[in-house]
């Protein structure tokens, strides 16, 4: 299998996953495992997201880049807690659309960009911190 085909299949798999709506069972698991219904697509708990807030020491003047943000958890949490400007990036279109929808209330400090971590459309030194929770 060529690298390109493998890449396309992986993108299709993740796009399908993000396009699926949440279920009552999924929300129950999310509450019990993660600690809240946050629209997660990974395994970062609320406690871990709060530790990320502490470790990054961001302020309202700071810029955070989240690589592979999926639906926006935990970067939306970090932006809400610190007031920083967060830029969420991912490749699957359904993930980007979901992150945009979820960030509507914070549109003054959150931007969502469809971009791969291997080809980012930002100048060097544009961010004060980078995170990539639950991303390989």
C-alpha positions in Angstrom: 0.0 0.0 0.0 1.4 3.4 -1.0 2.0 6.1 1.7 -0.5 8.4 -0.1 -3.3 5.7 -0.1 -2.7 5.0 3.5 -2.9 8.7 4.3 -6.1 9.1 2.4 -7.7 6.1 4.1 -6.7 7.4 7.5 -8.2 10.8 6.7 -11.4 9.2 5.6 -11.5 7.1 8.8 -11.1 10.2 11.0 -13.5 12.3 8.9 -16.2 9.6 9.3 -15.5 9.5 13.1 -15.9 13.3 13.5 -19.0 13.3 11.3 -20.8 11.0 13.7 -23.1 12.6 16.2 -22.7 12.0 19.9 -24.8 9.4 21.6 -26.3 9.3 25.1 -23.9 6.4 25.9 -21.0 8.3 24.6 -21.8 11.3 26.7 -22.2 9.1 29.8 -18.8 7.6 29.2 -17.3 11.1 28.6 -18.7 12.4 31.9 -17.4 9.4 33.8 -14.0 9.1 32.2 -13.1 12.7 31.3 -15.1 14.4 34.1 -17.6 16.4 32.0 -19.3 16.6 28.6 -16.7 18.6 26.7 -17.2 17.3 23.2 -13.9 15.4 23.5 -12.5 13.2 20.8 -9.6 11.9 22.8 -8.8 11.0 26.4 -7.6 14.2 28.0 -9.5 14.6 31.4 -10.6 17.8 32.8 -7.9 17.5 35.5 -5.3 17.0 32.8 -6.6 20.0 30.9 -6.4 22.1 34.1 -2.8 21.0 34.6 -2.1 22.1 31.0 -3.5 25.5 31.9 -1.1 25.7 34.9 1.9 24.5 33.0 1.5 26.8 30.0 1.1 30.0 32.1 -0.8 31.7 29.3 -2.3 35.2 29.6 -4.8 37.1 27.5 -1.9 38.4 25.4 -0.6 34.8 24.7 -1.2 32.8 21.5 -1.7 29.0 21.7 -1.5 26.7 18.7 -3.3 23.3 19.1 -2.2 20.8 16.6 -4.7 18.0 15.8 -7.4 19.8 17.8 -10.3 17.7 16.6 -13.5 19.2 18.0 -11.5 21.6 20.1 -10.9 19.9 23.5 -8.8 20.8 25.5 -7.7 24.0 23.7 -11.1 25.7 24.1 -10.9 25.0 27.8 -7.4 26.5 28.0 -8.6 29.6 26.1 -11.6 30.0 28.3 -9.5 29.6 31.5 -6.6 31.9 30.5 -8.2 34.3 28.1 -5.4 33.5 25.5 -6.0 33.5 21.8 -6.0 29.9 20.6 -5.6 28.7 17.0 -7.1 25.2 16.5 -5.8 23.1 13.6 -6.8 19.8 12.2 -7.2 18.1 8.8 -10.6 16.3 8.8 -13.2 18.8 7.6 -15.9 17.5 10.0 -13.5 18.1 13.0 -12.8 21.6 11.8 -16.5 22.4 11.3 -17.3 21.0 14.8 -14.5 23.1 16.4 -15.7 26.2 14.6 -19.3 25.6 15.8 -18.1 24.9 19.4 -15.9 28.1 19.4 -18.7 30.5 18.4 -19.0 31.9 21.9 -15.2 32.6 21.9 -14.8 33.9 18.4 -12.9 36.9 19.6 -10.1 34.7 21.0 -10.4 31.4 19.1 -9.6 30.7 15.4 -10.0 27.4 13.6 -7.8 26.6 10.6 -7.9 23.5 8.4 -4.2 22.6 8.3 -1.8 19.7 8.7 0.9 19.9 11.4 3.4 19.1 8.6 2.5 22.1 6.5 1.4 24.9 8.8 0.4 28.3 7.3 2.0 30.4 10.1 5.2 32.3 10.3 7.9 31.1 12.7 7.6 32.3 16.3 3.9 33.1 15.9 2.9 31.3 19.1 3.8 31.4 22.7 2.8 27.7 23.3 1.9 24.6 21.3 -0.2 21.7 22.5 -1.3 18.5 20.8 -3.3 16.4 23.3 -4.2 12.8 22.2 -2.4 13.2 18.8 0.4 11.0 17.5 
